[in-house]
């Protein structure tokens, strides 16, 4: 195996671990936010919707970052199309959640 092939293998591993890390961070944020929101619902916290929306938005940002990082190692055009669609959908969700956060903050003032 040549030097370039070794570098490519190492690069691919680093990217894959980076993707895994970002995905895991997104999941952990979502789980913690869900637990906090359930606790807030039980205690009738008026800011629970805002807390949940902010946590979901942050989790989606990490998941979106993982998808963008995944584009680095995509080899096939079909995979790139599917990945592009996932990125567009997650981006749209993030935009909608940020819009919801803005509206919720405005209604709490």
N, C-alpha and C positions, 0 to 999 in steps of 0.2 A: 504494500500500500504506500503510495507516494505522499509527500508532505501536504499537497493540496487536498487530497482525499481525507487525510487525518484532520486537517483544519476544518473541512466541511463537516465531518462527523462531530467534532467538538462543538462547532457552531450550532449544528442542529440540536445537539443535546442541551446546550445552554438555552436556546430558544424554547425548546420543549419544557424545560424546567421553569423557565420564566412564565410561559403560558399556564402551566400547572399552578404556580404560585399565585398568579393574578386571579385565576378562576377560584382557587381556594379562599383567597382573601375576600372575593365577592360573595361567596357562599357564607363565610363566617359573618360578614357584615349583615347579610340578609337575615341570618338566624338570630343574631343578637338584636337586631332591630325588631324582628317579629316578637321576640320575648319581651322587649321593652314596651312594645305597643300593646301586647296582651295585658301586661301589668298596668299600663296606663288606662286601658279600657276598664279593667276591674276597679281602678281607683278614680274613674271618671275624670281623667285628665283632659282638659279642653284642647290641648295641643297634640293629642295622640295622632291625629291625621297628618299633621305637619311632620312629626317625628318619623312616622312610617314612610311618608313620601320622601323625606330627605335620606333615610336609610336605603330605600329602594333605589333612589337616584345614584347614591354613592356606590352601591353594589353593582348597578348596571355599568357605571363608569369603569370599574375594575374588569367586569366581564367583557366590555367593549374593548378595553385595552388588550385583553388576552386574544380577542379575535383579530385585532389589528396586528399583533405580534405573530399570530398564526399565518398571516399573509406572507411572511418572510420565507416560510418553508414550503409553501404550496407549489406543486410541480405541474399539475394538470389544469387546463382551462376550465373544465367542469367544476373542479373543486373551488376555483377562484370565483366562479359565478355564484355558487352556493354560499361561499364565505361572504361575498359582497352583499348578497341578500340578507344574510344574518346581521351584518354590520349596519345595513340600512334600517332594518327592523329595530335593532337595539338602539340605534341613534334616534329613531322616531319615538320610541318609548321614553328614552331619556328626555327628549324635548317636551313631550307631553307631561311627564312627571315634573319637570322644572316649571312648566306653565301652571300646573296644579299647585305646586309649592308657592309660586308667586301669588296666585289667587287666594290660597289659604292664609298666607301671611297678611294679605290686604284685608281679609275678612276678620282677622284677629285684632287688628289695630283699632 
